[in-house]
Amino acid sequence: MATQTATAPKSPYDRIGGMPTLRRITDRFYDLMETEPAYAELRAMHAADLAPMRTSLPLFLAGWSGGPREWWEANPGKCMVSLHGPFAINRETAGQWAEAMRRAIADAAIADHEIAAALADTLSQMALGMAKG
């Protein structure tokens, strides 16, 4: 009787392509936000310098998707919802965020289409869930 070697399922982080892919997604997301007029209201809600966010978001996404947890170690007790609480996020700006993120994920050309779609869907739902009113 042959024995089977059980392999652990890959985490979403691994399926996405790890930190290089998360950085590509993040850079494309903020590039879209900075250059596309459709995201002007969303861009106006952010600081003039997006460099800190370009650094922070892929770290958050890494830990959230099962990869390194550097963001949580650096931000104990914080979550994305509470960090965005002070902002006047409405359905329109949440929709702009979700659309720009969907485009960024699509442009990253993730080989695992199932995980790319799941990432886009989940992040869109999170963004829309932050809308007030």
N, C-alpha and C positions, 0 to 999 in steps of 0.2 A: 504494500500500500504506500503510495507516494505521499509525502507530507507537503503541505502548502505553506509557504512563507507568507504570513499576514503582513501586509504593508499598511501603515497608517494612512488614512485619507489625507490628501493635501489640504492645507488650510486655504481659505479664500485668499489670503495674502500671497501664498505660493501660486495659486491658480491665476491670480491677477498678473503676476510677474514680478512681485516684490517691489522693493523701493525704487528701482529705476522706472518702472511703469507708473508708480504712484507719483513720482516727480514729474513725469511727462504729462500725466493727467492734470496735475496741479498747475504746471506752467501754462499748459494750453488753456485751462479754465481762466486763469488770471489774464492771459493774453486776450482772450475773447472779451472778458469784462472790460479791459482797458481800451479795446479798439472797436468794438461793435456798438453802434448807436442803440441797438435794441436793449442793451444792458446798462444804459446811462444812469437810470435811477438806482440800480443796484450798485454801480460803481461809486456813485455819490455818497453812499452810506459808509464807504470804506475810507481808511486813512490814505493820505496822498502817497505814501510809500508802502507798496504791497510786499516788499521784500520779507518782512517778518512773517507775513501770512504764507508766502510761498515756501518758507522754511517750515512753518508749523503744521500746515494742513497735511502734507504727506506723512509726517510723523504721527499725527492723530489717526489718519486712515490706516497706517501700518498696524498700530496697536489694536484698533477697532476691528481689523480684518484678520487678526490672529498672528500678526508678526511682532517685531520688537515693540516694547511698550515704553519707549523713551518719553513720549508725550505725557503719559500718565505719571511717570516717575518725576517729571519736571513740573507737573501740575496736579499734585495730589488733591483729591476731593472736588475737582472741577469737571464740568461736563459741557458739551457744546450748547445745550439748551440754556443753561444758566449764564454762560458767557455771552450769549446773544440776547438775553433778557432785556438789557437796556435799549436795544435798537427797535425802531418802529418798523418792524417787518410786517408787510401786508401781503395779501395774496399775489399781487403783481410782482413785488420784489422777490418773494419766495419762488414764484414761477420763473422769473428771470434766472435766479440761481440754479433751479432745477434744470432748466433748458440749457444753460451754459455748461453745467456739469455733464449732462447727457452728451452734448456735442464733444466735450473734452474726452470723455470715455470712448466715444465712437472713434475720434481721431487718433486715440492711442493704439488702435488696432490690436486689441487684446486677442490672443489666439483662442482662448477659451471663451467662446461667445456666450455660453450659459452664465458664467460668472460675471462677464461684462454687463449683461442685461440685468442680472440680479443686483449688481452694484449700482447701476444707474437707477433702477426702480427704487431700491431702498434709500439711497441718498435723496432722491426726489421726494419720496414720502416724508423723510425727516425734514427737508427744507419746507415743504408745504405745511407740515405740522407745527412749525415755528411761527406761522403767520398769525397775527393778532387781528381779529375782526374780519 
